[in-house]
Amino acid sequence: MLNLSTAEAIMRKYNQEAFHIQHAHAVSGTMGYFAKKLDPVKEEHWRIVGMLHDTDFEQFPDEHCVKGIELLQAEGVPEDIIRSALSHGWGMTNSPFEPEHIMEKVLFAVDELTGLIWAAALMRPSKSTMDMELSSVKKKFKDKKFAAGCSRETIAKGAEMLGWSLDELMSETILAMREVENASK
């Protein structure tokens, strides 16, 4: 049975850059935060999906969310986890998986948003999410030049898929990232 430690080992097998490893941990922790609220029995499952979501990105950026199918199958990852992890690329990559379940919609929404929030945190004197306010994230969200690689369209579409306001998604994701940051201390 796949657990979070095994998922991390798989992710690290294909990712060596500190940024990608940090991002996997941020997304995994954020997924865990949302699981506690939405599906507490499956918290580890949500964290595993978050940990594995970008397994193929570092080595195969042009085949992102497609090459991952092959890599994760070769690692013995269950099909439901593969589907959920790679659904975050739907509409942006050639991922064949549309987010359908709440977990997949959360991943779709927070993947890009965690990157934006972390980039905003690094610009702060504290270099932390602990003192970050929603207004700061909203300001950075509106500035298309800031963290230009983070798709605002995807973040907004994710909030819409979930039936949440953008403010609600951003506020909750800030709280999630604070929890992740606290846990890493």
C-alpha positions in Angstrom: 0.0 0.0 0.0 1.3 3.4 -0.9 2.0 5.8 1.9 3.3 9.4 2.1 6.9 8.3 2.7 6.8 6.1 -0.4 5.2 8.8 -2.4 7.9 11.3 -1.3 10.6 8.8 -2.4 8.9 8.4 -5.8 8.7 12.2 -6.2 12.4 12.6 -5.2 13.4 9.9 -7.7 12.3 12.2 -10.5 12.9 15.6 -8.9 16.2 16.9 -7.6 15.8 20.7 -7.8 15.1 22.2 -4.4 12.2 24.3 -5.8 10.3 21.3 -7.1 10.8 19.3 -3.9 9.6 22.3 -1.8 6.6 22.8 -4.1 5.6 19.1 -3.8 5.8 19.5 0.0 3.8 22.7 -0.1 1.1 21.2 -2.3 1.0 18.0 -0.3 0.6 19.9 3.0 -2.0 22.2 1.5 -4.0 19.2 0.3 -3.7 17.7 3.8 -5.1 21.0 5.3 -8.1 20.9 2.9 -8.6 17.1 3.5 -9.0 17.8 7.3 -11.9 20.1 6.5 -13.5 18.2 3.5 -12.6 14.5 3.8 -10.7 13.8 7.1 -10.7 10.1 6.7 -8.7 10.4 3.5 -6.1 13.0 4.7 -3.1 10.8 3.8 -4.6 10.0 0.4 -5.0 13.7 -0.4 -1.4 14.4 0.8 -0.1 11.6 -1.5 -1.9 13.0 -4.5 -0.3 16.4 -3.7 3.1 14.9 -3.3 3.0 13.1 -6.6 1.2 15.8 -8.8 4.4 17.1 -10.5 6.4 13.9 -10.6 7.1 14.3 -14.3 7.5 18.1 -14.5 11.3 18.5 -13.8 12.4 15.8 -16.3 9.6 16.0 -18.8 8.1 19.6 -18.8 6.8 19.2 -22.4 5.0 16.0 -21.5 3.8 17.2 -18.1 0.7 15.2 -16.8 1.2 12.7 -19.6 4.6 11.2 -19.0 3.6 11.0 -15.3 1.0 8.3 -16.2 3.8 6.0 -17.4 6.2 7.0 -14.5 3.7 6.5 -11.8 2.4 3.2 -13.3 5.9 1.9 -13.4 6.2 2.8 -9.7 3.1 0.8 -8.9 1.0 3.8 -7.9 -2.7 3.0 -8.0 -4.7 4.3 -11.0 -7.0 6.4 -8.8 -4.0 8.3 -7.4 -2.5 8.7 -10.8 -5.8 10.1 -12.2 -6.2 12.5 -9.3 -2.6 13.7 -9.3 -2.5 14.4 -13.0 -5.9 16.0 -13.2 -4.4 19.3 -12.1 -3.0 19.8 -15.6 -6.4 19.5 -17.3 -6.8 22.3 -19.9 -3.2 23.5 -19.5 -1.3 20.3 -20.5 -2.4 17.3 -22.4 -3.7 15.6 -19.3 -6.5 13.3 -20.2 -8.1 13.7 -16.7 -10.7 16.3 -16.0 -11.0 17.2 -12.3 -14.2 15.6 -11.1 -13.9 14.8 -7.4 -13.6 17.5 -4.7 -10.0 16.5 -4.1 -9.1 16.9 -7.7 -10.8 20.3 -7.9 -8.9 21.4 -4.8 -5.6 20.3 -6.3 -6.4 22.1 -9.6 -7.1 25.3 -7.7 -4.2 25.3 -5.2 -1.4 24.1 -7.4 -0.8 27.4 -9.1 -2.0 29.4 -6.0 0.6 27.9 -3.7 3.2 29.0 -6.1 1.8 32.6 -6.2 1.5 32.7 -2.4 5.0 31.4 -1.8 6.5 33.9 -4.3 4.6 36.7 -2.5 5.9 35.4 0.8 9.5 35.5 -0.4 9.1 39.2 -1.2 8.1 40.0 2.4 10.7 41.0 5.0 9.7 38.0 7.0 10.0 35.6 4.0 7.0 33.9 5.5 3.3 33.3 5.1 2.8 33.7 8.8 2.2 37.5 8.6 0.6 37.4 5.1 -2.8 39.0 4.6 -5.4 38.3 1.9 -5.0 41.8 0.6 -1.3 41.1 -0.2 -2.1 38.0 -2.2 -4.9 39.8 -4.1 -2.6 42.6 -5.0 0.0 40.1 -6.3 -2.7 38.2 -8.1 -3.8 41.4 -10.0 -0.1 42.1 -11.0 0.3 39.8 -14.1 4.0 40.4 -14.1 4.5 39.1 -10.6 5.1 35.3 -10.6 4.0 35.4 -14.3 4.3 31.6 -14.5 1.4 31.1 -12.1 -1.8 31.0 -14.1 -4.4 33.4 -12.7 -7.0 31.9 -15.0 -6.4 28.4 -13.6 -6.7 29.7 -10.0 -9.9 31.5 -10.8 -11.3 28.5 -12.7 -10.4 26.2 -9.7 -12.3 28.5 -7.3 -15.3 28.4 -9.7 -15.1 24.6 -10.0 -15.3 24.4 -6.2 -18.1 26.9 -6.0 -15.9 29.2 -3.8 -15.1 32.8 -4.1 -11.6 33.7 -5.0 -11.2 35.4 -1.6 -12.3 32.2 0.2 -9.8 30.1 -1.8 -7.0 32.5 -1.2 -7.7 32.9 2.5 -7.9 29.2 3.1 -4.8 28.5 1.1 -2.8 31.1 3.1 -4.0 29.3 6.3 -3.0 26.0 4.8 0.5 27.3 3.9 0.9 28.7 7.3 0.2 25.2 8.7 2.7 23.7 6.3 5.3 26.3 7.2 4.7 25.7 10.9 5.1 22.0 10.5 8.5 22.4 8.8 10.0 24.4 11.7 
